Amino acid sequence: MREKEILGFVGEKRAFIGNEALQILAAREDWKEIIEECIKENEFFIKPESVEKKIVRTKIGLVEKEEHEQPAGHQPEEKSGGETADSDLHYRIMSEYDVTNQSFSQGTVQDFINLFQDKYLTLRKMVQLHHSLSPRPISRLKAMPKKEQFDLIGMVARKWQTKNGHTAIELEDMEKSCIAVISKNERSLEPAREKLMLDDVIGVRVEKISDEMVIVKELFWADMPQRKMKRSKHDVRVASISDMHVGSRLFLETPFHKFIEWINGEIGDEKEKQEIKKIKYLMVTGDNVDGIGIYPNQFNELSIKNIFEQYAKFSDLILQIPKDIQIFIIPGQHDAVRWADPQPAIPERVAPKLYEAENVHLMGSPSWVEIEGFKTLLYHGSGLHTLFSNVSGLSYLEPQYAIVELLKKRDLMPAYGIGHTYVPEKKDYMLVREEPDLVFIGDLHHSGYTCYRGTMIIDNSTWQGRTDYQVRLGHIPTPGIVPVINLKTGNIIEKQFIESEPEKE
């Protein structure tokens, strides 16, 4: 019934709406306001991306600074314990998706074959099921009559621009490859053409023009299904931090101590202290220490020049967080693990105190944990830099939308060998095999939030001042910010611990 009402309203405004955007709006009470906002911005063809962006845009209330909230837009538990306001804690570390203690790669040709076969077969199934495709093997292309339309699913082996300005890709499956041409005149395919990268697994609806060439009519990613955001029955909060860089001269120690006082309920009014008590989970998404020898001349920029001492201080800070909060920690490129993804957990020998703490859990990057029924993906975010370098329209000022692109691909490894490095494990740990309810990312030093098809995305802040490298890039971090998610309502409160960027020493 609401769908007819929406269609009638859109028609009155002399606008157009696609079926996907219609389904999203039909689930919302504020659909009329969203449509009116689209039209005010001269968007007379209402797309699902525009709708989702307006639902979660901060100025309409996903995030409220400081204390005030505004509306936002494998079942068995491994462990339980502690008391929330009205329930026991329930969480399960999904170790099947963590490379820790499961890295057996020797860097052989077979390891690479295993990696790409696992990626192709897993994403092929997702593409086929999510879009109800009936793909033909590429090897049967010669037997198909010209002008016939059919579906293919393959991995992008090459991408180039033709002399006439069209985009051509070499698409391969497990047996054979063909050339697929995306016409420059197909305006509906323009966004996909810009975002297409090597090693992407895609579905295409095509028309045959020769025994080795097809024209692309439609293009499909594995993508996420359209879902409503999950809500918890219990009044539980999740906080997240990232990129402390303990040991750096630019580590913002004083603001971090304010955070510790705050989460211990030592500052703030009584109402805020009651809210803080509901924080039962803390996500820590990498670059916990600054490390040693990570970049040229780093040694001179360190306040702690010993890796064990860096982790000793990091551990002491983390252990000041209340014991009734479950803390999940993953590594980043600055941590004492391999630089390449997927990264195993920080080893016990450098952080023994954390391994002794019952409420602290050290995991790899990426890794998954289920909390209160919410499937939660944690990834430091190293591969995002490759995405920013190769896909136009993305901004470091809004990193959350880069994460949306990875969710569309269902792959945290944008391309192999053109940026960040990856270890060819027998299983591709970079695939988004489940549908996450929460995603926490670090690395980019810039906070940002959005929701994509029922998945809430949190790009974390940092506790490091602006570096010389960031100044040269023109990158402006947003340090000292802690988002707190209310799992019952989906609201985010953003707590800030510094007023402005401090001066560099």
N, C-alpha and C positions, 0 to 999 in steps of 0.2 A: 504494500500500500504506500509506504513512504517513497519507494522508488518512483511510482507514478507522480507523486507530489513533487519530487525533485525534478523529474523530467519536465513537468509542467512549468515549474518556476524557472528552469534554465531556458525553456522555450520563450517564456515571457520576456526574458532578458536578451533574447536573440543571440544566445550563446549555444555551444555544443558541448557534449560530455561523452566520454568513452565509458564502456561498461565497467572497466576496472575502477575508475574514479567514482562511478555511480555506486558500486558496492561498498566502497570505503565510506562514502558520505551517508549511505543508508543506515549505517551502524551508529551514527552520531546525532545527538540532539541539536548541535550547533551548525548543521549543514548549511542553513541559509546564510549565516554570517560568513562562512568560508567561501561560498559561491560569490557573495557580494564583494568580498575582498579580492578574489581572483579577477572579477570584472573591473574593479577599481584600478587594477594594475594592467588593464588591457589584455587580459588572458581570456579570450572568448572561446577558445577550445580548451576545456578544463581537463588537464592531465592528472594522472594519479600522483606523479612526483610533486606537482604544485599543491595538491590537496594535503599530502603528507607533510610537506615542508611548512605549510601554514598551520597545521594542527599542532606542531611542536615548536614553532618559532618562539623564541624566548619572550618577545614583546607581547605575546598573547598568553603567557603564563606557564610554560613548562618549568621554568626556573625562576625562583624568587631569591634575591640576595638575602643573606643573613637569616633572621629568625622566622620570617613569615612565609607560609606555604601558599601556593596557588595550584589549582588543578592542572595536570598534564594530560596533556593528552592521555629401562633401567630403574624402576621405582624403589627398590629397597634402600633404606638409608644405611650408610656404612657406619656412621657414628651418630649418637645423640647425647645431649647433656646440657646442663645449664638451664636456667629458667628465663623465659621472656615474660612479657606482661600477662599473657594468657595461653602460653603453649610451651612445650619443650622445643629445644633447638633440633633441627634435622638437617644434616648435610651428608653428601656422599662425594668423595673425590673420584672422578671418572678416569681412573688410571689407564684405561684402554686407549685413551687419546693423548697420552703423555709419553714422550720419547725417553724419559728418565728410566735408566736400567733396561732399556729396550733398543739401544742403538748398536746395531751389528754391521753397519756398512763398512765395506773395505774399499769403496770407491771404484769397484770393478764395473765393466760394461754391463754385466748382469744386474748389478745394483741399480744402474740408471734405467735399464729396461723394466725392472720391477716397479720402480717409482712411477714412471710414466704410464705403464699399463694399469697400475692401481688407480692413478688419477683419471685416466680415460674411462675405464670401465665404471668407476663409481659415479663420475659426473654424467656419463652417458645415460645411466639408469635414471638419474634425477631429471635430466632434460626430457627424456622420453616420457616419464610418468607425469611430470608437472604440466606438460603441454600436450599430452595425449597424441604424441607423434607416432607415425609408423615408418621408421627410417629404413631405407634400402641400403645394402652394402655398396660402397663406392665401386667395388669390382663389377657390379652389375650395370654400371652406367652405359657401357657400350651396347647392351641389349635393349636399352630403353629407347623408344621412338623420340625424335626431335619434337620440341614444343610441349612435351608431356611434363606435368608438374608433379613433384614428389618430395619426400623429406629425406634429409641426410643428417647424420650427427658425426662430427669429427673434431680433431684437435688442429688448431692453427699452427702450421709449420713455418709459413712465410707470410709476409704482408708487404705489399708495395703499391705504388701509384702508377697507373698506366699512363701512356702518353696523352690519352684523351681526358685524363682527370678522374677516371674511375678508380675504385679501390679493388685490388685483386688479392685473394688469399689462396694459399695452398692448403687444402683441407684434407686431413688424412685420418683413416680409421685403422683397425688392426691389420688390414690387408693391402690397402692401396690408397692412392691420393688422387685428387683432381683439382682443377682451378675453379674457384667460385668468384664471380665478379659482382661487386656491389656498385650499382650505377650511381653516378653523382646526381642523377635526376630523381632518384628515390628519396624524397625528402623525409619520409617516415623512418628511413634507416640511417639517417645522418648521425643521430646521437650514438647509435650502436657502432657505426663505422669509426667514430672518433675514439671510442673506448675499447675497441678490439685490440688485444695484445697477443703476442706469441704465446703458445701453449694454452690459450683459452680453449675450453671444450664447449662447443656451441651446437645448437640445432638450427638447420636452415630449411626453409621451404623454397624449392628452386625450380627453374625451368631449364631443361636441357637445350643447349645450342650446338654442341658437338660431342664427340665421344669422350673428350677429356675436359669439357668446360660447361659450366652451368651459370645461370643468372640468379642471384639471390632475390627472392620476393619478400620473405620474412626471416627474421633472425631471433633465436630464443636462447636465453641463458638458463642455467640450472635454477637459479633464483630461489627466493623464499616464497612459500605459499602465503596468501593473504590471511592474516590472523588478527584477532583482537589482542591487546596487551593483557598479559596474565595479571591477576590480582591474588594476593594472599588473604586467607581468612583471618590471619593473625597480624597484630600491629608490630611489625618487625622492620628495622631499618638496616640498610647496608651503606657503609661509607667506603670511599676509595681514595688512594693517594698513589703517587708515582714519582720516579726520577728524583730521588733525594740527593744523589751524588755526594754521599758522605765522604769526606776526605778532600773534597775540592775547597779551594779558598772561597768559592762562591756559594758554598752550602749555606742556606738561610737558616742557621741554627736557632736564632732567637724566635722567629715565627714558628718554627717547628716545635719548640718547647711550649709556645702558646697553644698549639694544637694538642699537645699531650695534656696540658692542664685542662683544656676544654673537654676532651674526650673522657677525662677522669672526673668531670663535673665540678671542677674547682673554680671555674669562672662562668659568668652568665647568670641571668635571673632564674627564679625557681621554675618558671614554665620551660625555659630552654634546658635546664638541668633534667627535667622530667623527660623531655624529648631525647636527650643524649642517652639516657638509660635504655632506650629502646634500640640503640645501635648494637647489633649482635654479630655483625660480620664486617670485616675490613679487607678490601682487596688492595694489594700492593703490586703494581705492574712494572717492575723492573728498573734498571739503572739505580740500584739501591746504594751502591758506592761508586766513586769516580774511577776506581781501578788504577792500574799502573801501566804506562806504555800504550795507552789506547790511541793516542794521536801524537804527532811530533811536538816536542817541547812541553809535554804535559807535566813532567816532573816538577818544573818550576812553578806550576799553577796549583800544586797540591799543598794543603795544610797538614795532611797525614800521608807520609811517603812510604808506608808499609801496608800491603794489602790485608794482612791479618789484623793490624790495628784498625784499619778502616772498618772491617767487618765486626770487630769487637765493639766499636762505637755504635755502628748501626744496630747491632744486637741489643746493646744497652738501651737505646732509644725505643726500639720496638717492644722490649720487655717492660717498659713503663706503661704500656697500654693495658687497660683492665683485662684480667684473666678470663672474664666471662664473655669476651669478644673473640670469636674465631678469626684468625688472621691467615690469609692465603697469600703467599709471596712467590712471584715468578722472577726470573732474571732478565737482564737486558744486555746490550753489547758491552757495557762497562763492567759487568759482573764477572766473577772468576769462573766462567764457563766458556765453551767454544763460541766464537763470534757468529758462526753460521747457524741458520735455523734448520730444523727445530732445535731449541736449546734445552739441555737437561737441567734439572734443578741445581741450585747452588749447593756445592758439596759440603758434607758435614765437617770436614777438616778445617774449613775457613769460618764456619759459623756454628760451632758445637753447642753454644748456649741456646740457639734457636731450635735445634733438634731436640733438646731436653725439654722444651716448653710444650705442654700438652695442647695448648690452644693455638700453636703456630704450625702451619703446614707449608713446606717448601715444595714447589712443583716446577715443571718445565714451562717453556714458552714455545708454542701455545699449550694451554691445558684447559681442562674443564672441571667444574665442580657443580653439583646440584645442591642448591640451598633452598629449603622450604618449598621444594617442588619446582624451583626456577632453574632451568639449565643455563649455566653461566660460563661464557667463554672468556678466558684471559689471554691476552697476547701483548707482548711489549710493543710491537708495531714496526719492526725494522724494515719489512717489505713495503711499507707505505711510501718510502722515499722513491722507490722504483715507479710506483704508480703516479706520484706527483710529477716525475720527470717525463713520463710518456703519455699522459692523458691530459688533454686540455680541459679547462673549466674547473679544475680543482684548486683549492686555496689552503695554505697553511693556517689561515685565519679561521677556517671552518673545517677542521680535520675530520669531523664526524661524517661528512658526506663522502670522503674517500673510503671510509669504512663501509658505507652503504654500497659502494661499487664492488668491494670485495665480497660482501654478502650476496650480491646479485650473481657473482661468478661462483659463489660457494667455495672460494679458494683464497687463502691468505698468501699464496705465492703467485704474484701477478705474472711473472715470466722467469724462466730459468736462464741465468747467465748474462743478463743485461744490467744488473745492479747488485743488489744484495745476494750473498751466496747461500746455498742450501746444500745440506748433506743428503745424498741419494739413499735414503733409508728404504727398506723393502716395503714399508707401508708409508703412504703419504700423510704425515701428521699435520700438514698445512691445510688439508681439506676441511671444510665446515660440514661435517657428516651429519650433525644433528641440527635442529632448528633452535638456536639459542634464544632464551627469553631476555638475557642480559649479556652485553658485551662490554668489557673493560679494556681499554687500550692506553698505552703510555707513549714514551719516546718523543713525541712532538712538542712537549712542553707548553701546550696550549689547550685550555679546557674547551669542551664543546659537547653538546648533547642533541640527540635527535631520536626519533623512533621510525623504524622501517618495517612495515608489515608485521607489527606486533613485537618486534625486537627493540628493546631500549638500548641505545648506544651511548657510552660514556667515554669521552676522551679526556684523560686526566691532566691535571696541572703538573707543576714541578716545584721543587724546593731548592732550586739552583738559580742564582742571578743570571743576568744576560751575559753570555760569553762573547769574546771577540769574534768567534766564528759566526755567531748569530747576528752580530752587528754587521758583518760583511755581507751576509745574506739578506739583511733587512728583516730578519725574523724577530718578532716581538713576542716573548713568552708571557704567560699569565700565571705567575708563581703564587704559591701560598693559598690555593683554593681547594676546598674539600667538598665534593658533592655528597649528599646524603639522600638515598632513595627510600621512600616509604613503600614497602612492598604491598601494602594493603590498598593504597590509593593510586600509586604510580607517580606521586609527586616527587620532585627533587627540590631539596633545600641546598643552596650553595653558601657555604660558610667561608668567609675570606679572613685571612690572618695577617695580611699586610695591606696597607693602603695604596702603595704605589711601588714601582720598581726601584729598589735601593741602588744607590750609587756603587759602582764597581770599586774594589780596593785598588 
